Amino acid sequence: MDNGDLEGGGGDLAFHGKGGRKYSPVGAHDRAVLEMSSMDPGSSSDSKSCVRKNNAGTLGSLDSDGREGSNPENGGANGPYQEHKLELFGFDSLVSILGLKSMTGEQAPALSSPRDGEDVSITSGQPKPSAVKMGTMMGVFVPCLQSILGIIYYIRFSWIVGMGGIGDALLLVSLCGLCTFLTGISLSAIATNGAMKGGGPYYLIGRALGPEVGVSIGLCFFLGNAVAGALYVLGAVETFLKALPSAGIFTETTTKVNGTVSEPIQSISTHDLQIYGIVVTIILCFIVFGGVKMINRVAPAFLIPVLFSIFCIFIGIFLAKKDDPAPGVTGLSLESFKDNWSSDYKNTNSAGIPDAEGNVHWNFHALVGLFFPAVTGIMAGSNRSASLKDTQRSIPIGTLAATLTTTGLYLVSVLLFGAVATRDKLLTDRLLTATIAWPFPAIIHIGIILSTLGAALQSLTGAPRLLAAISNDDILPVLNYFKVAEGSEPYMATLFTAFICMGCVIIGNLDLITPTVTMFFLLCYSGVNLSCFLLDLLDAPSWRPRWKFHHWSFSLLGASLCIVIMFLISWSFTVVSLALASLIYYYVSIKGKAGDWGDGFKSAYFQLALRSLRSLGANQVHPKNWYPIPLIFCRPWGKLPENVPCHPKLADFANCMKKKGRGMSIFINILDGDYHERAEDAKAACKQLDTYINYKNCEGVAEIVVAPNMSEGFRGVVQTMGLGNLKPNIVVMRYPEIWRRENLKEIPGRFVGIINDCIVANKAVVIVKGLDEWPNEYQRQYGTIDLYWIVRDGGLMLLLSQLLLTKESFESCKIQVFCIAEEGTDAEGLKADVKKFLYDLRMQAEVFVIAIKSWDVQPENGSQPDESKEAFTAAQQRVADYLAEIKETAKKEGTPLMADGKPVIVNEQQVEKFLYTTLKLNSTILRYSRMAAVVLVSLPPPPVSHPAYCYMECMDLLVDNLPRLLMVRGYRRDVVTLFT
């Protein structure tokens, strides 16, 4: 039967299978349901209460969609029975993860910003489920329109047309409008790539470029919005006092315009600006404290008169005639249009009046700085993203609609202003819009006041929500005071924003701060564009924005325009704003809590790593490009305290194997047991080991493997660890000095097995003896680094000695190379060859050739120190006892000779020869290198088919009385080269 047969339709609960047999849906009282429910001990008691006790075979009434109706006995549509169904089919965990608890009648918890894989609880209060949400018009379009349309359009736009001409003014509006339009496209793409929480551009930039970049740009944008609110308030107060001079409280001073006109103009008192500005700020704060409902009611009251005033300006332009309503007004004239087409940049005084001796020089760059604040405000809608019903629909439509509307208004206004008045009128009448407005100029004064107050309201509304969003992400503990529950109003952040705004109002003169505010807006816009550029270029599987009209080239062009405009406005303020953002970034990186938001940089690192790994290929790396990638075996012998993940000095030694810290180490630990049972233990151990690596400032990763035993676990690790040419090439572990003292009989077999596994897997081996005495970075060593070079190892021993010299601990040491040769070898020739080889390798070392008699000669009386004789005799006796024991066991059991769980062949003469060889080598090292800082010696391979115990006795004899020793065995390739 197909799925359609199962689903059914309408109110019919039964369905028919093949052969006309009739089936009924599973009921809560059915035996199968009761039996399966009883399997879950945590829900057995609940399931009994969930079963509906009636004799009917139906489930209750269903609505037209086939869903269960609200039956009182059933607990409603989302009652216990439906919860029981979800548990029955194993959907409970899925429902919890996706936040779909409403399906089961439970309140879904609000998800917070992820940090290190954890859900962070930001408040103890419960979120308000009935928060007022806004649509596209009131939530995005109106706030953007109010923020964009400001005082510059009324009092400076006609002056810009007169100074730059119609041509340059069109270019200026197009350049700034293109910048904001491209930013709007980038904003639309990011905002539609999933659910968006509060914070607007900060949320988008932080999730795309990382918490450090997001917080630094977000705080700068918050500061820009707060100071911009003060600018708008001062603009409204100044216009009000100019329209009603009698409203001034303090005595006004008078100055002369341009120094040549005898008629004085009145100057507004700074104290009046401060008093009225503080009062207006407090009133706006009370409106913001009223919440979204209050703002929605007040915003149209500010916007509608503004739009009406603009309409009156256009009516006045079309009704204007020559010298009517004022001299210099020509009406719409083609002659005026031609005269005003070209630019006429000149010097002006501080009031903007042309003056040949003025100290202000204007050019296109200066006009960009003057006009660009008139196009800012496109983020006003996204700043209140937490208060929107549907961010993925409202932000793109509302932001782009407001951007296109205002840009079109500016372009049309350029043409009309250029054709309605002479250039002199455009440059001398700062309130030309009021002069030509129909029916009287007071409408423009009202429009200016309300437009600036509306922009200030949007700034005081968006800035606190931005600060609260930054605080809620719990990156900077210093901002914890501004946290709010989801759906609550950010009262503390609003108070803080109001204090900043009032502080700037008290200053009164913000000419020096205004360019910095513009820089903060441009910095935010460039961050949005760079975020979209990075996400679009990487094109990760999670990058699926609903807004399809975007491309990485548009975002890159938008970011470039933002940077260019910043430097066009003022390179000095650009440097100041970038320096401030850098300081915040540095502070966040040091004091902030680590957060992983899946930002674009992590995706870029991932793709770069994949591309680099593919470019390395699977072939062997050339010796010139060979890097040691040590596999650090942390607890091979299992004799460390449980709370110590690794020997404290292993990370210090791993750092000594890297040149200037470059390279990667893999710290591995193996847990005995079943993987299903010890999976959680492995996670906890991995986290503990990773903490140790970070504490030791070692570049490396932690890996924990669960295996039935240590040997099998290591064999799997050495085969599979790593990718391509990034597989570990050196196995590092400490020598098991405690095995005889602790009577650990399993250690010899494990030790030999690890070495044999490394030989088969073609891995180099470095065994550290005297790890407890290994120096850290602050313990300077003196003396020599002695190399006992016995077998060819591809130059690994020589390379390790050179890497040790790059560390501060060993930089004062000198290298000595001891070549071990049999008696009768041409010592001088060998020494010359080795010196030439080291010279070609750019290595400075003193070379010695030591000739030793044949290995099978027994020690003569007096040729060995007493302690060496005793050690040799004791080792011989222990080996003889061990061999006798395994022979006796094999004889009793009637089996072949067995050791370490496998058959072995014992050649006692060869074992004794091996013992004597290691004794001779140990005596030689003690004779020449007793005072060496560290000794490196070639590691002899374990003899084939010999007991591991015999090899362990030989190694004990080799390392006896040597405080700090590295046993090195290379692998079948060169790690150094003679050629460039």
Secondary structure as GFF3:
##gff-version 3
##sequence-region A 1 980
A	DSSP	alpha_helix	3	7	.	.	.	ID=ss1
A	DSSP	beta_strand	15	16	.	.	.	ID=ss2
A	DSSP	three_ten_helix	18	20	.	.	.	ID=ss3
A	DSSP	beta_strand	22	23	.	.	.	ID=ss4
A	DSSP	alpha_helix	31	37	.	.	.	ID=ss5
A	DSSP	alpha_helix	44	50	.	.	.	ID=ss6
A	DSSP	alpha_helix	80	88	.	.	.	ID=ss7
A	DSSP	alpha_helix	92	98	.	.	.	ID=ss8
A	DSSP	three_ten_helix	101	104	.	.	.	ID=ss9
A	DSSP	beta_strand	114	115	.	.	.	ID=ss10
A	DSSP	beta_strand	118	119	.	.	.	ID=ss11
A	DSSP	alpha_helix	136	136	.	.	.	ID=ss12
A	DSSP	pi_helix	137	141	.	.	.	ID=ss13
A	DSSP	alpha_helix	142	148	.	.	.	ID=ss14
A	DSSP	alpha_helix	151	155	.	.	.	ID=ss15
A	DSSP	alpha_helix	157	191	.	.	.	ID=ss16
A	DSSP	alpha_helix	201	209	.	.	.	ID=ss17
A	DSSP	alpha_helix	211	243	.	.	.	ID=ss18
A	DSSP	three_ten_helix	245	247	.	.	.	ID=ss19
A	DSSP	beta_strand	253	256	.	.	.	ID=ss20
A	DSSP	three_ten_helix	257	259	.	.	.	ID=ss21
A	DSSP	beta_strand	264	267	.	.	.	ID=ss22
A	DSSP	alpha_helix	270	289	.	.	.	ID=ss23
A	DSSP	alpha_helix	291	319	.	.	.	ID=ss24
A	DSSP	alpha_helix	334	339	.	.	.	ID=ss25
A	DSSP	beta_strand	347	348	.	.	.	ID=ss26
A	DSSP	beta_strand	360	361	.	.	.	ID=ss27
A	DSSP	alpha_helix	364	371	.	.	.	ID=ss28
A	DSSP	three_ten_helix	372	374	.	.	.	ID=ss29
A	DSSP	three_ten_helix	382	387	.	.	.	ID=ss30
A	DSSP	alpha_helix	391	420	.	.	.	ID=ss31
A	DSSP	alpha_helix	423	428	.	.	.	ID=ss32
A	DSSP	alpha_helix	432	436	.	.	.	ID=ss33
A	DSSP	alpha_helix	442	472	.	.	.	ID=ss34
A	DSSP	three_ten_helix	477	482	.	.	.	ID=ss35
A	DSSP	alpha_helix	491	507	.	.	.	ID=ss36
A	DSSP	alpha_helix	514	538	.	.	.	ID=ss37
A	DSSP	alpha_helix	552	569	.	.	.	ID=ss38
A	DSSP	alpha_helix	571	591	.	.	.	ID=ss39
A	DSSP	alpha_helix	600	616	.	.	.	ID=ss40
A	DSSP	three_ten_helix	623	625	.	.	.	ID=ss41
A	DSSP	beta_strand	630	633	.	.	.	ID=ss42
A	DSSP	alpha_helix	650	656	.	.	.	ID=ss43
A	DSSP	beta_strand	665	672	.	.	.	ID=ss44
A	DSSP	alpha_helix	675	695	.	.	.	ID=ss45
A	DSSP	beta_strand	700	707	.	.	.	ID=ss46
A	DSSP	alpha_helix	710	720	.	.	.	ID=ss47
A	DSSP	three_ten_helix	724	726	.	.	.	ID=ss48
A	DSSP	beta_strand	730	734	.	.	.	ID=ss49
A	DSSP	alpha_helix	747	760	.	.	.	ID=ss50
A	DSSP	beta_strand	764	769	.	.	.	ID=ss51
A	DSSP	three_ten_helix	771	773	.	.	.	ID=ss52
A	DSSP	beta_strand	784	789	.	.	.	ID=ss53
A	DSSP	alpha_helix	796	805	.	.	.	ID=ss54
A	DSSP	beta_strand	814	822	.	.	.	ID=ss55
A	DSSP	alpha_helix	827	840	.	.	.	ID=ss56
A	DSSP	beta_strand	846	852	.	.	.	ID=ss57
A	DSSP	alpha_helix	866	893	.	.	.	ID=ss58
A	DSSP	beta_strand	898	899	.	.	.	ID=ss59
A	DSSP	beta_strand	902	903	.	.	.	ID=ss60
A	DSSP	alpha_helix	908	929	.	.	.	ID=ss61
A	DSSP	beta_strand	934	938	.	.	.	ID=ss62
A	DSSP	alpha_helix	948	959	.	.	.	ID=ss63
A	DSSP	beta_strand	965	969	.	.	.	ID=ss64
###
